[in-house]
């Protein structure tokens, strides 16, 4: 199973202010929509509650406070390891989609990082972890928008 991570962070590494994204870069979320369509997303409970269920996606939600539960479109797990173990029999690709704690726990285990760098200094209290040195940027494209951003792909 391939594990991808998809995130957007500001120039100062902020990914969120509590459960809110502290910017609105027009067009940037279209990348997320296109990349995650018809795939399993691995998310934390707070991220799942903030984003809600997007159409045509399945969710593996990690929460220490909720009971483990399996259904067709949303499954709840006590740990990242339990979620990945379950998904290894269900899909060939899972996309880690937040939040900060889930990114920190998985970034050293993923195969690919899809990162949008939003060119602003954002106020927030949730940060993107450092990209491990084993990763190399293999693609970068700049986008002009109301807030410019750069889409990057990193592989190990």
Steps between C-alpha positions, in 0.01 A plus 500: 500500500625847410462761772482859377476810714319809376522833682502875460720715722586867516851637456532491880388133518148565632237251385215604725358726763316254723279317249499781242724553198630858544500596130291467187730459199265480203553184297731325746232272642426376147830310521376325815165425339660349189767300682269348763203413278396134547775432756531418867599795721675447832409785734478586865162550666522880519589526132215264409253706701627827348498382136192281517446219256603600152322312222665201332759443772536247780639583843719327754467723806748471788363589842602388845163617636262319263414131479654304212236450235505373142252604231511535125600868477628597848706287736622606844826371648688554827839535326670572170643147502151347536368717214791416268471131585134500402558706184783277377234239412254753354696732270825553316515871593416698811538877527591645839301824521556646847506636753828596658529204735423249222753668268767489772432133568501390135744728312797266547291206372348644184622435147399833341428848635272734304553842654351838416705784644269798542707817468382685808589529867197347671396517862425161645575235758533185288824451307631274225787275611846518346538294184752221574835524321436175311247689284594692187282746313429357153244755376413863567251730329409856592140619483377859491184565700359743752772343721777347290602143579742231387404137455782256574545124481757333725606133479746292692 
